[in-house]
Amino acid sequence: MLCKYSCVPPAPPVICKTGNSSCTVNSAYEPWGDRIPCNASTVFYPSSEDDILRAVAYGNKNKLKMKVVSGFSHTIPKLVCPGSGDGTGIVISTRNYNKEIAVDRASMTVTADSGVGLGELVDAVAASGLALVAAPYWEGISLGGLLSTGSHGSSLWGRGGALHEYVVSLRLVVPASPREGYAKVVTLREGDPDLSAAKVSLGVLGVISKVTLRAEPQFKRNVTNAVKTDDDVEEQVLPFATAHEFGDLTWYPYQRRVVYKMDGRAPVAAEGNGVNDFIGFRSTPILVTTALRSTEKMLEKSKNSAGKCKEAKLIVDSKLALANGLKNNDFLFTKYPVVGFQNKMQTSGSCYKSSPADLVDACPWDPRFKGLFFYETTAIFSLSKIKAFISDVKKLRDMEPQALCGIELYNGFLIRFIRRSTAYLGQPGDSVVIDFNYYRADSASTPRLNEDVWEEIEQIAFFKHGARPHWAKNRNLAFLGANAKYPNLSKFLQAMKKYDPDGLFSSEWSDEMLRGMKKVEKGDGCALEGLCICEEDRHCAPKEGYLCRPGKIYSDARVCRYQEAAIASTLSQ
């Protein structure tokens, strides 16, 4: 379903009280609000590189903390929050800096403004008879934002599934001396070691202005989803990645089903005009998403794991019947394989392509309408670790099968692949990426059903098996010690000092990420939101019966486990 007439566009991430002053900065998934407040004194909306120069010069001259935000801001951690978010920093939005997309067929490259949306970019490249090989699945993201956070698709072939591996050159606007006008443009090209810092930079080097990417002749994709049991999924992951250029897997552990997306190239002459309109990224009736949320809240409150499993089975069966949004044309899925042009198959996100109209449909997670509200954990594993991780999850599943139904209400375990990166903050080796979404309570002090199981899986991933967090996702605890997992971090920090010596583009949050989250809040209930790993019962929710206990299969884990006897003890005191 395309958003043309009755859909609500996502809210802007920056809201100001007066003109462009006294602003709050939010994420598209939720207003950070009183959970993680972020305020800024001023927002700038440059529409040219000269405008960006003036904004950076203003911030530098006045020694103000600065951050760049895109038109919609889909970064889950507060990477776009200036300084400590106390309202003294400034925000530079690329919302209006999205005009230039210049394709050079002779050199097989495309140059674009950093604010250009991914969907518009891939379509413009396709119109010139070329294609971008790699892209994240969600197209409602800006070019600068996806490069800054290392966003990716799925592939171990060629240069891999991360778009930053296809950067030919990049222009940065950085602070400069008063003699240079307080800001200047730096151009980095292939062969320049600083490009390895700039193409996954977390936004701490300066403002990405223009990016030139390597393209290829247009091609089509041929996709078939095959549903199999999960009996040997841990053995099949790596052979599958080798066999299919763009393949991924979706694992539903309670249902013991795996969807193998067999996805590879097809020639332009191949029959088919398929479209990828992923169900989770479609514009959805607001009444539907609010009803889904209400149902899940009811199941959580009644601790009804069986009810979640029943709902999950219905949802997964429905997705499989609809090929999870693949269509053989603009309207319907009729059969496999689905064959379509690369730009129509590699990304999706129809819910953001809207104009204000009747309040009928919106992105399912739009916080204004009290729809889906979830955590997203993304763990990036070295190839040698993935088999053991999946085996550990199976052990937990076999102990408490219904406890894992929560993620099946969303997208299960999505398993993708990334090649070893040339970026300092990219992946140091070929990797397997596992994403999973799960229920988040309205209140930060409310524990979740089967909380202990998901906390144990999270800690198994990041601490037992040494997974690396995606820079733009995850709860705080995933970044504990993350800096030690990037062998080129020191080179990146040298580039930070070179281009932003006063740390104006650094923030409280980015400093913690790059230093391994050494400062961890240890207040009452801190483990419920992943702000800490529990050490005492008070870090959980003892009055609700959630106490800090060891993991069931990973004894080093510390998790908030529900124990009914604890409530009786609390009431008797």
C-alpha positions in Angstrom: 0.0 0.0 0.0 1.5 3.3 -1.1 1.1 6.4 0.9 -0.7 8.9 -1.5 -3.9 10.3 -0.1 -4.7 9.5 3.5 -1.3 9.0 5.2 0.4 11.0 7.9 4.1 11.8 7.3 6.5 11.2 10.2 6.8 14.1 12.6 9.8 16.3 12.2 12.6 15.5 14.7 13.2 19.1 15.8 10.4 21.1 17.4 11.0 24.7 18.5 9.0 27.0 20.8 9.9 30.2 18.9 10.9 30.1 15.2 14.1 28.1 15.1 15.0 28.7 18.8 14.4 26.8 22.1 14.2 23.4 20.5 13.7 19.8 21.4 15.2 17.0 19.4 13.5 13.6 19.1 13.8 10.3 17.4 11.3 9.1 14.8 10.6 6.1 17.0 9.7 8.0 20.1 10.2 11.4 21.7 13.1 10.9 24.0 11.2 13.1 26.4 11.8 12.5 30.1 13.6 9.2 29.4 16.5 10.8 27.6 15.7 14.5 27.2 17.5 16.5 24.5 17.2 20.2 24.0 19.0 22.7 21.7 19.2 26.4 21.5 18.8 26.8 17.7 18.2 24.7 14.6 19.7 25.6 11.2 18.2 24.4 7.9 20.9 24.8 5.3 19.9 24.4 1.7 23.5 24.7 0.3 27.0 23.9 1.2 27.6 27.6 1.9 24.7 27.6 4.4 26.4 24.6 6.1 29.7 26.6 6.3 27.9 29.5 7.9 26.2 27.3 10.5 29.4 25.5 11.5 31.2 28.9 11.6 28.6 30.2 13.9 28.9 27.2 16.2 32.7 27.3 16.2 33.0 31.0 16.7 30.7 30.8 19.7 32.2 27.5 20.9 28.8 25.7 20.9 28.2 22.0 20.7 26.8 21.0 17.4 25.0 17.9 15.9 23.6 17.1 12.5 20.1 15.7 12.2 18.3 14.4 9.1 14.7 15.2 8.0 13.2 12.3 10.0 16.0 11.0 12.4 15.8 7.3 12.8 18.8 6.9 15.1 17.7 5.2 18.2 20.6 6.2 20.6 20.8 10.0 21.0 23.6 10.5 18.5 21.9 13.6 17.1 21.8 15.3 20.5 24.3 18.2 20.9 26.5 18.1 24.0 24.5 17.0 27.0 21.2 18.1 25.6 21.0 20.9 28.1 19.7 23.4 25.5 22.9 25.3 24.8 24.0 23.4 21.7 22.8 23.8 18.1 21.4 21.4 15.6 22.1 21.5 11.8 19.3 19.8 9.9 19.8 18.4 6.4 16.1 18.4 5.8 16.4 21.1 3.0 19.8 20.0 1.8 18.6 17.3 -0.5 18.5 18.7 -4.0 21.6 17.4 -5.9 21.8 13.9 -7.3 24.3 13.9 -10.2 24.9 10.6 -12.0 28.0 10.3 -14.1 27.6 7.3 -16.4 31.1 7.6 -17.8 32.8 7.1 -14.4 29.9 4.9 -13.0 29.4 7.2 -10.0 26.7 9.3 -8.4 27.3 12.4 -6.3 24.5 13.6 -3.9 23.8 16.0 -1.1 24.0 14.4 2.3 20.3 15.1 3.1 19.1 13.2 0.0 16.8 10.3 1.1 17.9 6.8 0.2 14.7 6.0 -1.7 15.1 9.1 -3.9 18.8 8.3 -4.4 18.3 4.7 -5.7 15.5 5.7 -8.0 17.6 8.6 -9.5 20.5 6.2 -10.1 18.1 3.7 -11.7 16.7 6.3 -14.0 20.2 6.7 -15.5 20.5 3.0 -16.1 22.8 2.3 -13.1 22.3 0.7 -9.7 23.7 1.0 -6.2 24.7 -2.5 -5.1 24.3 -2.0 -1.3 21.7 -0.2 0.8 19.9 -0.6 4.1 16.4 -2.1 4.0 14.7 1.0 5.2 14.7 3.8 2.6 13.4 6.6 4.8 17.0 7.5 5.9 19.3 10.2 4.6 22.6 9.5 2.8 24.6 11.3 5.4 22.8 9.5 8.3 23.2 6.0 6.9 26.9 6.5 6.2 27.5 8.0 9.7 26.0 5.1 11.5 27.3 2.2 9.3 23.8 1.2 8.1 23.8 -1.8 5.8 21.9 -4.4 3.8 23.0 -8.0 3.5 25.9 -9.5 1.5 29.3 -11.1 1.9 29.9 -10.8 -1.8 32.2 -8.3 -3.5 32.5 -5.2 -1.3 29.6 -6.4 0.8 26.2 -5.1 2.0 27.3 -1.8 3.6 27.0 1.4 1.4 30.0 3.0 3.0 32.2 0.5 1.2 31.2 2.1 -2.1 32.2 5.7 -1.2 34.6 7.2 -3.8 34.9 10.6 -2.2 33.3 12.7 0.5 33.2 16.4 1.4 33.1 17.4 5.1 32.4 20.8 6.6 34.6 21.1 9.7 35.6 23.8 12.2 38.5 26.0 11.1 40.6 28.9 12.4 39.3 32.5 12.5 41.6 33.3 9.6 39.8 30.6 7.6 36.4 32.0 8.5 35.8 29.5 11.4 34.7 26.7 9.0 36.1 25.0 5.9 35.4 22.2 3.4 37.6 19.2 3.4 37.5 16.7 0.4 38.5 13.2 1.1 39.1 10.7 -1.7 39.9 7.0 -2.0 43.5 6.5 -0.9 43.3 9.2 1.8 43.4 7.4 5.2 41.0 9.9 6.7 38.3 8.7 4.4 38.3 5.5 6.5 37.4 7.7 9.5 34.8 9.9 7.7 32.7 7.3 6.0 31.5 5.8 9.4 31.9 8.8 11.7 28.9 8.9 14.1 28.7 12.6 13.1 31.7 13.6 15.3 34.1 14.8 12.6 31.9 17.5 11.1 29.0 17.8 8.7 29.0 15.5 5.7 28.2 17.7 2.7 28.4 15.7 -0.5 29.1 12.1 -1.2 30.3 10.3 -4.3 29.4 6.6 -4.6 30.5 3.9 -6.9 27.6 2.4 -9.0 27.2 -0.5 -11.4 25.1 -1.2 -14.5 21.4 -1.7 -13.7 20.3 -5.3 -12.8 17.3 -7.1 -11.4 16.9 -9.2 -8.3 15.3 -12.6 -8.2 13.8 -13.5 -4.8 12.2 -16.6 -3.3 11.3 -17.1 0.3 11.6 -20.7 1.5 10.2 -21.8 4.8 12.1 -24.6 6.6 12.4 -26.0 10.1 15.1 -24.6 12.4 16.6 -28.0 13.2 20.0 -27.2 11.6 19.8 -23.4 11.1 23.1 -22.8 13.0 24.8 -25.1 10.4 23.1 -23.4 7.4 23.8 -19.7 8.1 27.2 -19.4 6.6 26.8 -21.7 3.6 23.6 -19.8 2.8 25.4 -16.5 2.9 28.0 -17.8 0.5 25.3 -19.1 -1.9 23.1 -16.0 -2.2 24.5 -12.5 -2.8 21.7 -10.6 -1.0 20.2 -13.4 1.1 19.0 -13.2 4.6 17.2 -15.4 7.1 14.3 -14.7 9.5 14.2 -17.1 12.4 11.0 -17.7 14.5 12.4 -19.7 17.4 9.1 -20.7 19.2 7.6 -21.8 15.9 10.8 -23.5 15.0 10.6 -22.0 11.5 13.2 -20.2 9.4 12.5 -18.1 6.3 15.4 -18.4 3.9 15.3 -15.4 1.5 17.1 -16.7 -1.6 18.0 -13.4 -3.2 20.4 -12.8 -6.1 20.9 -11.0 -9.3 19.0 -11.5 -12.5 19.7 -9.9 -15.9 17.7 -6.7 -16.9 16.0 -8.8 -19.6 14.6 -11.2 -17.1 10.8 -11.2 -17.0 9.3 -9.4 -14.0 8.5 -6.0 -12.5 8.5 -6.9 -8.9 8.4 -4.5 -5.9 9.5 -4.8 -2.3 6.9 -3.2 -0.1 7.9 -4.7 3.3 4.9 -5.1 5.5 6.6 -3.6 8.6 7.5 -0.4 6.6 4.1 0.1 5.1 1.7 2.9 6.1 -0.8 1.2 8.5 -4.2 2.3 9.7 -3.7 4.0 13.0 -6.7 2.1 14.5 -4.9 -1.2 13.7 -1.5 -0.3 15.3 -3.2 1.1 18.4 -5.3 -2.1 18.7 -2.1 -4.2 18.3 -0.4 -2.2 21.0 -3.4 -2.4 23.3 -3.5 -6.2 22.9 0.1 -6.6 23.6 -0.1 -4.4 26.7 -3.0 -6.6 27.9 -1.0 -9.7 27.4 2.0 -8.2 29.2 -0.1 -7.1 32.2 -1.7 -10.6 32.5 1.6 -12.3 31.9 0.0 -14.3 29.2 2.9 -15.8 27.2 0.6 -18.3 25.5 -1.5 -15.5 24.2 1.5 -13.9 22.7 2.4 -17.1 21.0 -1.1 -17.4 19.5 -0.9 -13.9 18.2 2.6 -14.4 16.8 1.5 -17.5 14.9 -1.3 -15.6 13.2 1.0 -12.7 12.3 3.7 -14.9 10.9 1.3 -17.0 8.9 -0.2 -13.8 7.4 3.3 -12.4 6.5 4.3 -15.6 4.8 1.0 -15.7 2.8 1.8 -12.1 1.6 5.5 -12.9 0.9 6.3 -10.3 3.7 5.5 -7.5 1.2 7.1 -8.7 -2.0 4.8 -8.1 -5.0 5.1 -9.3 -8.6 3.7 -5.9 -9.6 2.7 -2.7 -7.9 -0.3 -4.4 -6.3 -0.1 -8.1 -5.6 2.0 -11.1 -4.8 1.1 -14.0 -7.0 4.0 -16.4 -7.1 7.7 -17.0 -6.6 10.2 -16.0 -7.7 9.6 -12.2 -7.5 11.8 -10.5 -10.1 12.3 -6.7 -10.2 14.8 -4.0 -10.7 17.4 -3.4 -8.0 16.0 0.0 -6.9 12.5 -1.5 -6.5 13.7 -4.5 -4.5 16.6 -3.4 -2.3 14.8 -0.9 -0.1 11.3 -0.1 1.1 9.5 2.3 3.3 6.2 3.5 1.8 5.0 4.8 5.1 7.3 7.9 5.0 6.3 8.8 1.4 3.3 10.8 2.4 1.8 14.3 2.6 -0.4 15.6 5.4 -4.1 14.6 4.9 -6.7 12.7 6.9 -5.4 11.1 10.0 -5.9 7.6 8.8 -2.6 5.8 8.2 0.9 6.3 9.5 4.2 4.5 10.1 3.3 1.7 12.6 5.8 3.1 15.2 4.8 6.8 15.0 4.8 7.8 18.7 2.0 10.4 18.1 -0.6 7.7 17.7 0.4 5.3 20.5 1.1 2.4 18.2 4.0 0.0 18.3 6.7 0.8 20.9 9.7 -1.4 21.0 13.4 -1.9 21.7 15.7 -2.9 18.8 18.8 -4.9 19.6 21.3 -5.5 16.9 24.3 -7.7 17.5 27.1 -8.1 15.0 29.0 -11.3 15.3 32.3 -12.6 13.9 31.6 -15.6 11.6 33.1 -18.0 14.1 30.7 -17.0 16.9 27.3 -17.3 15.2 26.8 -21.1 15.5 27.4 -20.9 19.3 25.1 -18.0 19.8 22.2 -19.7 17.9 22.8 -22.8 19.9 22.6 -20.9 23.2 19.3 -19.3 22.1 18.0 -22.7 21.3 18.9 -23.9 24.8 16.9 -21.0 26.3 14.1 -21.7 23.9 13.9 -25.3 24.9 13.8 -24.4 28.6 11.1 -21.8 28.2 9.6 -22.1 24.6 6.8 -19.5 25.1 9.2 -16.9 26.4 10.5 -16.2 22.9 7.2 -15.4 21.3 7.5 -11.7 21.9 9.9 -11.1 19.0 7.7 -13.1 16.7 5.1 -10.4 17.0 7.6 -8.2 15.2 10.2 -9.7 12.9 11.7 -12.6 14.7 15.5 -12.8 14.5 16.6 -11.2 11.2 20.0 -12.6 10.2 22.1 -10.6 7.7 25.7 -10.4 6.5 28.4 -7.7 6.2 31.9 -7.9 4.7 35.0 -6.8 6.5 35.1 -3.0 6.3 37.8 -0.4 5.4 36.2 2.1 7.8 37.8 2.5 11.2 34.4 2.1 12.9 33.2 -0.5 10.4 33.3 -4.2 11.0 36.9 -5.5 11.5 36.0 -8.9 9.9 33.3 -10.6 7.9 30.3 -10.6 10.1 26.7 -11.9 10.8 24.2 -9.4 12.0 21.2 -10.4 14.1 18.4 -7.9 14.7 15.4 -8.4 16.9 12.6 -6.1 18.2 10.6 -6.6 21.3 8.0 -5.0 23.6 8.9 -1.8 25.4 6.7 -0.6 28.2 5.1 2.9 28.2 6.8 3.7 31.5 10.5 3.3 32.1 9.7 1.8 35.5 7.5 -1.0 34.2 9.1 -4.4 33.8 8.4 -6.7 30.8 7.0 -10.2 30.5 9.9 -12.7 30.2 12.4 -9.8 30.8 15.0 -12.1 32.1 15.1 -14.2 28.9 15.7 -11.2 26.7 18.3 -9.7 29.0 20.1 -13.0 29.0 20.1 -13.2 25.2 21.4 -9.7 25.0 24.2 -10.4 27.4 25.0 -13.7 25.8 25.4 -11.8 22.5 27.5 -8.9 23.6 29.5 -10.3 26.5 29.8 -14.1 26.1 30.2 -14.1 22.3 31.7 -10.6 21.9 29.2 -9.2 19.5 29.6 -5.6 18.4 26.6 -3.2 18.7 25.2 -1.4 15.7 26.0 2.3 16.3 22.5 3.6 15.6 20.6 0.9 17.6 20.6 -0.9 20.9 20.1 -0.2 24.6 22.9 1.5 26.5 24.4 -1.7 28.0 25.2 -3.0 24.6 28.0 -0.4 24.3 29.8 -1.5 27.4 33.3 -2.2 26.3 32.4 -1.8 22.6 35.4 0.4 21.9 37.8 -2.5 22.6 36.1 -4.4 19.8 37.4 -2.0 17.1 41.1 -2.4 16.5 41.3 0.9 14.5 39.6 3.1 17.1 42.8 4.9 17.9 43.1 6.0 14.3 39.6 7.2 14.4 40.2 9.2 17.5 43.2 10.8 15.8 41.0 11.9 13.0 38.5 13.4 15.5 41.3 15.5 17.0 42.5 16.6 13.6 39.2 17.8 12.2 37.4 18.9 15.4 40.1 19.7 17.9 37.7 21.3 20.4 35.2 18.4 20.3 32.3 20.6 19.2 30.7 17.7 17.3 31.2 15.3 20.2 28.6 14.8 22.8 28.1 13.2 26.1 26.6 10.2 24.4 29.2 9.8 21.6 32.0 10.2 24.2 30.6 7.3 26.2 30.1 5.1 23.1 33.7 5.6 22.0 35.1 5.1 25.4 33.2 1.9 26.1 30.4 3.3 28.3 32.5 3.4 31.4 30.0 5.7 33.1 26.9 3.6 33.8 23.9 4.7 35.7 23.1 2.5 38.7 19.9 3.8 40.0 16.6 2.1 41.1 15.1 0.3 38.1 18.1 1.0 35.8 18.2 -2.5 34.3 14.6 -2.3 33.1 15.6 0.1 30.3 19.0 -1.4 29.7 20.8 1.6 31.4 22.7 -0.9 33.5 23.2 -4.6 34.2 21.6 -5.4 37.5 23.7 -6.1 40.5 21.1 -5.6 43.2 17.4 -6.2 43.3 16.6 -2.5 43.4 18.1 -2.3 39.9 15.1 -4.3 38.7 11.5 -3.9 40.1 11.3 -5.8 43.5 7.9 -4.4 44.3 6.6 -6.0 41.1 8.4 -9.3 41.8 11.4 -8.8 39.5 14.7 -9.6 41.3 18.3 -9.6 40.1 19.3 -13.2 39.4 22.0 -15.1 37.4 21.2 -16.3 33.8 19.9 -19.8 33.3 22.5 -20.9 30.8 25.0 -18.1 31.0 25.9 -17.8 34.7 27.8 -14.5 34.3 24.6 -12.8 33.1 22.6 -10.8 35.6 19.0 -10.4 34.7 15.7 -9.2 36.2 13.6 -12.3 36.8 10.0 -12.4 37.9 9.4 -14.5 41.0 5.9 -14.6 42.3 7.0 -15.4 45.8 8.8 -12.0 45.9 5.5 -10.2 45.6 4.1 -12.1 48.6 7.2 -11.3 50.6 6.9 -7.6 49.7 3.2 -7.4 50.6 3.9 -9.1 54.0 6.5 -6.5 55.0 
